[in-house]
């Protein structure tokens, strides 16, 4: 009984004197930095078809998990189909799809070890639009995403990406 009481007291005190850091405010420097990196990533993926920029934002051992497309292991394995697709597109024409981050959906949670920032979890909700036969954008899926960002040698790179809970356009 004394042991159980001791464990409860230690747990309570550890939460009082060492509170976990939660989600960052939207005006926090790290939140703003990773929001900008998110924008750069999806601009490269959907607007400019810039595989080199995308490559610079992923770790070499990057993993991508998609609830409809499966898993892709490795940065190069992820980028090969993007490079192939981009080589067939006219950069002056509207891109076949675009991504829109839903306002106020982005959240950032810092990751620390012994007080040192080493990474962050970024999550949000985005929707996609696709060109129809009249070359007009129409609503596509809406989905949630999670990025695991790692800070290595002063550079922020995505190590893991989750894309999940894809819903049809009618749901938004």
C-alpha positions as CSV (number, residue, x, y, z in Angstrom):
1,X,0.0,0.0,0.0
2,X,2.8,2.4,0.9
3,X,4.5,1.6,-2.5
4,X,1.3,2.4,-4.4
5,X,0.9,5.7,-2.5
6,X,4.5,6.6,-3.1
7,X,4.1,6.0,-6.9
8,X,1.0,8.1,-7.0
9,X,2.7,11.0,-5.1
10,X,5.8,10.9,-7.4
11,X,3.6,10.9,-10.5
12,X,1.6,13.9,-9.3
13,X,4.6,15.8,-8.3
14,X,6.3,15.1,-11.6
15,X,3.4,16.6,-13.5
16,X,3.4,19.7,-11.2
17,X,7.1,20.4,-11.4
18,X,7.8,19.1,-14.9
19,X,4.7,19.9,-16.9
20,X,4.5,18.4,-20.4
21,X,4.7,21.1,-23.1
22,X,1.7,20.9,-25.4
23,X,0.7,22.4,-28.6
24,X,2.5,25.6,-29.5
25,X,0.6,28.8,-30.0
26,X,0.1,29.9,-33.7
27,X,2.5,32.8,-33.2
28,X,5.3,30.7,-31.8
29,X,8.5,30.9,-33.8
30,X,8.7,27.1,-34.3
31,X,5.0,26.9,-35.3
32,X,5.5,29.7,-37.9
33,X,8.7,28.1,-39.2
34,X,7.1,24.7,-39.7
35,X,4.0,26.3,-41.2
36,X,6.3,28.0,-43.8
37,X,8.1,24.7,-44.5
38,X,4.7,23.0,-44.9
39,X,3.8,25.7,-47.5
40,X,7.2,25.2,-49.3
41,X,6.7,21.5,-49.4
42,X,3.2,21.5,-50.8
43,X,4.0,24.4,-53.2
44,X,6.9,22.2,-54.6
45,X,4.6,19.2,-54.8
46,X,1.5,20.8,-56.3
47,X,2.3,24.2,-57.8
48,X,5.8,24.1,-59.1
49,X,6.5,20.4,-59.3
50,X,9.9,20.9,-57.8
51,X,11.3,17.6,-56.7
52,X,14.7,19.0,-55.7
53,X,13.0,21.3,-53.1
54,X,11.0,18.3,-51.9
55,X,14.1,16.2,-51.6
56,X,15.7,18.9,-49.4
57,X,12.8,18.7,-47.0
58,X,12.9,14.9,-46.4
59,X,15.4,12.7,-44.5
60,X,17.1,10.0,-46.6
61,X,15.2,7.4,-44.6
62,X,11.9,9.2,-45.1
63,X,8.7,7.0,-44.8
64,X,5.3,7.9,-46.1
65,X,2.1,6.2,-44.9
66,X,-1.1,6.8,-46.9
67,X,-4.4,5.2,-46.0
68,X,-5.3,4.7,-49.7
69,X,-1.9,4.4,-51.4
70,X,0.0,2.3,-48.9
71,X,3.5,2.8,-47.5
72,X,6.6,4.1,-49.3
73,X,10.0,3.6,-47.7
74,X,12.9,5.9,-48.6
75,X,13.1,9.4,-49.9
76,X,14.1,8.3,-53.4
77,X,11.3,5.7,-53.7
78,X,8.9,8.5,-52.8
79,X,10.4,11.0,-55.3
80,X,10.8,8.8,-58.3
81,X,7.1,8.9,-59.3
82,X,6.9,12.6,-58.6
83,X,9.9,13.2,-60.9
84,X,8.3,11.1,-63.6
85,X,5.0,12.8,-63.3
86,X,6.6,16.3,-63.3
87,X,8.5,15.6,-66.4
88,X,5.3,15.2,-68.3
89,X,3.7,18.4,-67.1
90,X,3.8,21.9,-68.7
91,X,5.0,24.3,-66.0
92,X,3.1,27.1,-67.7
93,X,-0.2,25.3,-67.5
94,X,-2.4,24.9,-64.5
95,X,-1.3,21.9,-62.4
96,X,-3.7,19.0,-62.4
97,X,-4.3,19.3,-58.6
98,X,-3.8,21.7,-55.8
99,X,-3.7,21.4,-52.0
100,X,-5.3,23.8,-49.6
101,X,-4.5,23.8,-45.9
102,X,-7.6,24.4,-43.9
103,X,-7.5,27.6,-41.9
104,X,-6.6,27.1,-38.2
105,X,-6.1,23.4,-38.5
106,X,-2.3,23.3,-38.2
107,X,-0.9,22.2,-34.9
108,X,2.8,21.9,-33.8
109,X,4.1,20.0,-30.8
110,X,7.8,20.2,-30.0
111,X,9.8,17.1,-29.2
112,X,12.6,17.5,-26.6
113,X,15.1,15.2,-24.9
114,X,16.8,16.5,-21.8
115,X,15.4,19.9,-22.5
116,X,16.9,20.0,-26.0
117,X,14.6,20.5,-29.0
118,X,15.3,17.7,-31.5
119,X,12.0,17.5,-33.5
120,X,8.4,18.4,-33.8
121,X,5.1,16.8,-34.6
122,X,3.0,18.8,-37.1
123,X,-0.6,17.9,-37.8
124,X,-3.4,19.5,-39.8
125,X,-6.2,19.0,-42.2
126,X,-6.0,19.8,-45.9
127,X,-8.2,19.4,-48.9
128,X,-7.4,18.9,-52.6
129,X,-8.9,20.2,-55.8
130,X,-8.5,18.6,-59.2
131,X,-8.9,20.0,-62.7
132,X,-12.0,18.7,-64.5
133,X,-12.4,18.3,-68.2
134,X,-13.3,22.1,-68.5
135,X,-10.0,22.9,-66.9
136,X,-11.7,24.2,-63.7
137,X,-10.8,23.1,-60.2
138,X,-13.3,21.0,-58.4
139,X,-13.4,19.7,-54.9
140,X,-11.5,16.5,-54.2
141,X,-10.7,14.8,-51.0
142,X,-10.2,16.2,-47.5
143,X,-7.7,14.5,-45.3
144,X,-5.6,14.7,-42.1
145,X,-1.8,14.7,-42.1
146,X,1.0,14.3,-39.6
147,X,4.6,15.2,-40.2
148,X,7.4,14.1,-37.9
149,X,10.1,16.8,-38.3
150,X,13.6,16.2,-37.2
151,X,16.2,18.9,-36.4
152,X,19.6,17.7,-37.6
153,X,22.6,19.9,-38.0
154,X,20.4,23.0,-37.9
155,X,18.1,21.7,-40.7
156,X,14.4,20.8,-40.3
157,X,13.5,17.7,-42.4
158,X,10.5,15.4,-42.4
159,X,11.3,11.8,-41.3
160,X,7.8,10.4,-41.3
161,X,4.6,11.5,-43.0
162,X,1.1,10.2,-42.4
163,X,-1.8,11.0,-44.8
164,X,-5.0,9.5,-43.5
165,X,-8.8,9.8,-43.0
166,X,-9.4,10.8,-46.6
167,X,-13.0,11.8,-47.1
168,X,-15.0,12.6,-50.2
169,X,-15.6,16.2,-51.2
170,X,-19.2,16.0,-50.0
171,X,-18.0,15.9,-46.4
172,X,-16.8,19.5,-46.4
